[in-house]
Amino acid sequence: MTKPYGRQTKKKVKQLLQEFPRREALSRLELIPDEQLIGHLFSHFYGDELIKFRSITAMGELGLRLAAKRMEKARILMRRIMWNLNDESGGIGWGSPEAMGEILSKSQELALEFKSILFSYLDPKGNFIEHQALQRGVLWGIGTYLNAAPQDLNETLKGLIFSHIHSFDPIKRGYAIRALVNAGSFNSSIVPEYLLTDSEEIDMFTGWHFQATPIADIARALIKKNNCLCSP
């Protein structure tokens, strides 16, 4: 049976994620005991996409706090996320790769231990995730991490990401380009011309809200950022 305080906390977490601005929501969520907050955030990885991404954002902050307080607790959280992506868990793992990337982008210490696992979910020779929708999450998670650690875009990972810009799935195309934009170390001269005229719009999470964005705009951002980095 769910305890009364558990129901009240769950309701409070949902309200904060739905109704409050980013800074205030994250600040108020920090007041909830970590052990309670973990489960409630995980519960919002399913369902409404905006609440899911906001919950993932909050999970990144929670992972950072755990790592600062006691690293082993942060490792346990990471293992729970990894378990959600394991076939033996019996679940699908919605939101888990995105949360993994969010947490690793916040904590260098955790990244040293777990970034190779996140990358392996995109690698057919590694722990490749075949589920098409989850592949979107892996691309998003890797892209989020690369925004904090662009130096980790090696040639192997670059090739794995690049293969998805040809996907028939517009979300995977957009998320793959976003990852390359965030890494900022990609040869933009070989961006396929068709991407620069790709008018398909996808919802891009901008930190607390979604913004409908044509894929062509994301591709142009890749070229713009690369040119800025190459300028003397």
N, C-alpha and C positions, 0 to 999 in steps of 0.2 A: 504494500500500500504506500502511495506517495504521501510523505509527511506534509502537513499544512505549510510549514515554512518553505518546503520545496516547491509547492504549487505557487506560493506567493512570489518566490524568487524567480521562477520561470516566467511568470506574468510580467514581473518587473523588467527582466532582461529583454523580453520581446518588446515591451513598451519603449525602452531606451533605444533599441535598434530601429524601431519604426518611426519614432516621433521626434527624437532629439538630434541636434546638430552633432557633427562628428566629435568635436573636442569635448563637448559636455557629456555626450554618451559614453565615450571612452573613459572620461574622468569618473563618472558615476559607476561604471562597471568595475572599475578598479577597487571600489569600496566593498564589493561582494567577495567573500572568501574564495580563494582560488579553486579549492576542491569542489565547491558548488558551481562556480562559473564554468568550469571546463565542460561538464555534462550539458549545461543549458546552451552553451555556444555550439557544441556538436549537434544538438537537436535542431538547430536552425540551418544546418548544412543541407537540409532537405526542404523542398517546398519553394517558397517565394525567392526568386533569384536575387533581388536587391537585398533582402534580409540575409540571405546566404552570404553574399559578398561582404556585407557589413559585419557579420559574425566572424568571417575569416579575418577581416581587419582587426577585430577585437582579439581574436586568437593569437595574432602576431604579437600584440602588445602583452598578452598574458604569457606567451612563451618567453618573451624577453624578461619579464618580471621573475618568472620561475628560474631562469638561467642565472639571474643576478642573486637570487636568494639561496637556491640550492640546485646545482647543476643536475643532480640525479633525478630530481622531479621533472626537470625540463626534458631529460632523456626519456623518461617514462611517457611523457606526453608525445614525444616524437615516435616512440615505439607504438603507441596506441594509434596514431595516424597511419603508420605503416601497416599495422594489423588490419585497419579498415580497408586497405588496398590489397590485402591478401585474399586469394580465392577461398581459403579455408575459413575466413571470417563469416562467410554466409551473407555478407552485404555487398554493396556496390562501391562504396567509398566516395560518394558525392562530396565534393568540397575538400577532400583530404589533400590532393596534390597542391591545390591552391593554398591551403593553410600551411602546408609544409614549406612552400616557397616564401610565404609571408613571414613565417617564423625565422627561417634561415636568413632572410634579408635583414632581420633585426639583430641577430646574434652571430657574431663571427665564430665564437667558440662552438656553437652547435653546427654551424656551416662546415667547419673543418671535419666534423664527424659524419654528417648526413648528406652533404651536397651531392656526393657521388651516387647515393641511392636515388635522390630525386632525378638526377640526370639519367639514371639507368632505366627509368620508366619509359623513356623515349627510345631506348636502344633495343633493337631486335635481338642483339647478342647479350642483353642484360635482363632486367626484370620488366621487359616490355609489356605495357598494358594495351590489350587489343580493343577494349571497349571504346568505341568511337567518341562518345560523349566525354569519357574520362580522359581521353587524349587531349581534348580541349583544356581540361583542368591542368594537365601536366605542362602543356605549353604556357598556360597562364602562370603557373607556379614558377617555372624556370625563368620566364620573362621578368617576373617580379624580383626573383633573386638576382638576375643579371643586372638589374637596375642599380642594385647595391654593390655588386661585385663584377663589373664588366670584364675584368681581367680573367675571369674564369671561362670565358667563351673560347675554348680551344677549337682546333680544326675539326675534331670528331663531333663535338656538340654542335658546332656551326652547321656541319653537313646534315645532322639529324633534324635540326630546326628548319633548315632551308628546304628540305624535302617536303615540308608541309605547306609551303607557300603555293604549291601546285594543287592543293587539295580541292575537291569539289565542295567541301564544307566551308562556307564563307567565314564561319567563326574560327575554324582552325587556321585558315589563311591569315585572318586578321591577327590572331594571337601569335602566330609564328612571326609575322612582320614586327609586331610589338616587341617580341623578345629580341629581335635583331636591332631594333631601334634603341631599346634600353641598353644593350651591350655597347652600342656605339663604336664597334670595331669591325664593320662589315664593308666589303667592297660593293658600294652601291651601283657601280657601273654595270653589274650583271643582274640588276633587278629586272625581271621580265617586263616588257613594255605594257603587256595587258593589265598588269597590276596598277599602273598609273592611270588607267581609265576604268578601273573596276568600280562601278557605281553602287555595288551591293553594300547596304548599310548593316552594321552590327552594333549592338549595345556594348560600349566600352565602359567599364567601371573606372571612375576617375577619383576614387578615394572615399566617396560616400554616396555618390549618385551615378546613374547611368547616363551616357551621352551617345545618341545615335551618330555613328561615324562611318562615312564611306571608306571602304578599304583603300581606295585611291589616295585618300588623305593620309592614311597611316603609311602607305608606301612612299609618299612624297616626304613625309617626316623623316623616313629612313635616309633618303638622299640628302635632305637639308642638314640633318645632324652629321652625316658623314662628311659633307663638304665643309661644315664649320670646323670639324676636328682636323681636317686636312689643310685648312687655311694657315698661312704662315703667321 
